[in-house]
Amino acid sequence: MSQVDWAVLAAALAGMVAYGVWKGGRSRDTEGFLLAGREMRWGTVALSIMATQASAITFLSTPGQAYADGMRFVQFYLGLPIAMIVVSAVAVPLYYRLKVHTAYEYLETRFDLKTRSLTAFLFLIQRGLAAGLTIFAPSLILSVILGWDIRLTVLVIGTAVVIYTTSGGARAVSRTQTLQAAIILTGMVAAFVAMVTLLPADVSLFDALRVAGKAGRLKAIDPSFSLTNRYTLWSGLIGGTFLQLSYFGTDQSQVQRYLSGSSVTQSRLGLLFNGMVKVPMQFGILLVGATLFAFYQFQAPPVFFNPVETANVRSSAEGARFAEVEAQYRAAQAAQEVRARELAVAIKRGDDRAGDAVAAYRAASARSGDLRAEAISLIRAADPKADPSDTNYVFLSFVVHNLPAGLVGLVLAMVFAASMSASSAELNSLASTSVVDVYRRLLRPGAGNGHYVLVSRIATVGWGGFAILFAEYASRLGSLIEAVNILGSLFYGTILGVFLAGFYLKRVSGSAVFAAAIIAEALVVGCFLLTRISFLWYNVVGCLAVLALSSLFESLLPRPHPAPASVS
Amino acid sequence: MHDPEVPPSGSPRQPLSLDPGPRTPGPVLQDHRSPTTDHASADETIPFGLSWRALYGIVAATLVVLIALFSLFTGAFE
């Protein structure tokens, strides 16, 4: 990395922290610290919602996902606009009317303390671990691609977030997220423009995309129905709606963002704007990945994008064979590039022989694919614990090796901004739930506002420290990281079911919904352990199970008999 | 607790529902109103003079258009 890149990165990092501390001010009451004084306009609410959902891994993994698997991942987000409408119509006015600080306060109002505590507890576990991963994941990628010390990277990101989140609370989080969103947008657009300009002079973006399309990378919609296919139109519209409903309606990291709106109207507009913009935004990020795939049809990519794994295999007993495969892969890529150019020309001319050109290109591409598969099997043979997927490293590898000085620093600043925006919202929501649902409700009710703000700040530092420590040791946890990632999808359906029972099943009591939630959770875990059902459908299973079982249990519970009419 | 916005912890809990069923007497919190009549948003203008129902319709229509465009995109480049 050049000195210009370091300067850009340092300036962006220092600027984000300073801006957060400056804009956050000093809140003296819980309303100010936890909900930004409920004064945000819809634009800030919308950017805050989007920045909270999009972590660094979104901008690093999503292009890699399109590179490896095409654009069908966009279907994952198709339920989001529907969820935005439902949350706007149902949850927002309810939360505002009750003037809650957390989503879980509502559950005590509707059901009882144990239901509120159960959901708050599930949130703290799930989001606490996720906060660590939000910092760990980009740090791991940066350390692999750039050789940075992962512990130092974790410490820098974590400390920067804790400083302004503790100082200014929700106001600092929301205000800084607007700056971070600007940095992220600038970084992605700059990377895309650079990518297009690096295409061969005789190949336009459209030509390159046509080639990517022939390789199946531009298939955005799959209308087939399958419970085991992870991304289809129907899993996105049905399973995705339940997932996004749960995330936006019941996850405090999002609820807190729109409760900082100055009114129901401002919160709703922020959510609806997100509903209209999020899907095209994800499409755009995936298009960057598809363009990256197209770029590498005209310039040979490395056989594997994770340099640590390739270094490992080179120094192992498989090193000699790996070198042979690498040489064959380069030759195959050169042949594939020729075929890709022929295909681009044939498509452009509308040549009748385009069918032949497609077949020749696909044959060359298949040869490269076979060699890459062999390289991966050698990596696994050298180290059985090696990760066979390199999608997370594709985008950053391109940036570091192809972009000019200054732009590399800007894209790295984008990664830091995305990581900080998501983790600051997580820390802020963890602090609010810890204080409002645990400390103030269970441990020390009745203290002054100043005391709760102080405890909120302590909780922010505490959760920040926990996230940093978890991220520092996450690399030693191996498969547990994957388990933690799945953890969220295991609980969301059940939690959503509890909230929907509260909204719509007015006869259901706390005891019935509590028992239903326990059994529904066991059912979801059973699906995870015993079936091959894709995880998006867990949200449907958990939610519907809570609604059905709570209704059943309520009908079985003894009801108080009405008092007999008095006889005078 | 001095924060007046949060329901007092010791207060009796009342069921709250948005279910448009028959009204029950007493202090049960129910929301049978249209979102547009919500008191918290009634004092603010919705952009372009639209109703909430119309805005929700626009978001839903945008989704339909996006799916159609993505399908066309898929077909065009396949």
Interface residues (C-beta under 8 A of the other chain):
Chain A: D29 T30 E31 V74 L78 P81 I82 M84 I85 S88 A89 V90 P93 L94 Y96 R97 L98 K99 V100 H101 E105 Y106 E108 T109 R110 F111 D112 L209 R210 A212 G213 K214 G216 L218 K219 A220 I221 P223 L233 S263 V264 T265 Q266 R268 L269 L272 G275 M276 V279 P280 F283 V436 R440 R441 P445 G446 A447 G448 N449 Y452 G502 F503 Y504 L505 K506 S509
Chain B: M1 H2 D3 E5 V6 P7 S9 R13 Q14 P15 L16 S17 L18 D19 G21 L29 D31 P35 D38 A40 S41 D43 E44 I46 P47 W52 L55 Y56 I58 V59 A60 T62 L63 L66 I67 F70 S71 F73 T74 A76 F77 E78
